[in-house]
Amino acid sequence: MNQRSAKQIDQLPKTTSERLHHFRLLNGNQLSGSLLDEIGFLPNLDRIQIDQNKIFGPLPSSFANLNMTKHFHMKNNSLSGQISPELYRLPKLVHMLLDNNNLSGYLPPELAALPQLLIL
């Protein structure tokens, strides 16, 4: 994609939460902008796959509500801030890929209590 076709992630069309199960296959699409807090209120979302874009800003605290989410793939962006210890409330989380971002702070020890987490 060239610069002209880059899309703002905060301008993606709204989808009803009952229908959205995968926020995926958006990797490498030159999406830019910050993550919407509303994403954290999609009860059926089981995967977020937005690697290799130009997404910046913090992970919304609302992501701690994504109880069905198994995969967070957000590497190779420009995410910043700290990883919230509240993410320990994600009982089904298997993969959390956040490498190659601008995150700061430490890895919350609470994440070690996630029963299904395999890759961090």
N, C-alpha and C positions, 0 to 999 in steps of 0.2 A: 504494500500500500504506500502511496506517496503521501506527502504532508497534506495535500488538499483533501484526501479522503479519510484523514484521521477523524475519529469520532470521540465525543466527550462521553465518558462513562456515566456522568451525572445527567446526561440527556437521552439515555436509552429509553425506549418506550416502556410505559408502565404495564405490568402484567399482573393478573390477579394471583394472589398467593396460593389459591387452591390448585392452580395449573402449573406453577413454576416449581419444578423439581431439580433442575440443573441450571446453574449459572455457569455454563461450561462452554468449551470450545470457543472461548473468547481470547485464548492465548495467541500472542503474536499479531494482534489486530490494530496496533498503534492506538489503542484506547487511551485517553488521557482524562485527567480530572481526579477528584477524590471519591472515595467509596461512600455511597449513600447510607445513611443510618437506617433507612427503610429496609435494606437488604436483611438486616438482623431480625425482621419481623415476618419473614417468610417461613411458616412452620413446616413446610414440606421440602425445603431445600436440602438436598443431600450432597451437593458438590458445588464448590466454587473453584473454577479453573480459569484464572485470569493472568497467567504467567506472561512474561515478556511483553509488557505494555508500558505505558508512561503514567501509571497510576501513582498518585502521591498523597501525602497526608497520613493521618493515623488510621489504625484499624478501629472502626466504630465500636463503642462499648456494647452496642446492641447485638453484636455477633455472639455474645454469651448466651443469647436466646435461641440459637440455632441447634436445638436438641437432636435433630435428625441428620445433621451434617456429618459426613464421614471424611470428606476430603477438602482441605484448604490448600489450594495450589496458587500461591501469589508471589512466586519468586521472580527475580529480575524485573522489578519495578522501582519506584522511588518512595515506598512507604516509609513513614517516619514515626517517631514517638516510641513508646514502650509497648511491649506485649502485655495485655491485661491479664492479671492473675484470675479474673473472672471467667476466662476461657476454660477453666477446670470444670465448668458446669456442662461441658459437651461430652456426654457419656459415650457417644458412638464415634467420636473422632478417631480416625486411623492414621491419616497423613496430615501433617502441617508443614508445608514447604514455604518458608519465608526468606530463604537465603538471597543474597545480592539485592538488598534493600538498604535503606538508611535508618534502620531501627536502632534504638539506643537502650541502655539499661541492661538488666540481667534477664535470664530466662526464668520465669516464675517457677519456683519449686512445686507449686500446686499442680502444674501440668504433669508431674510424675505420677500423680494419682489417677490419671485417666486410664481406665481399664483396657481399652482397645488400641491405644496409641502405639504405633509401630515405628513411624518415621517422623522425626522432629528436626 
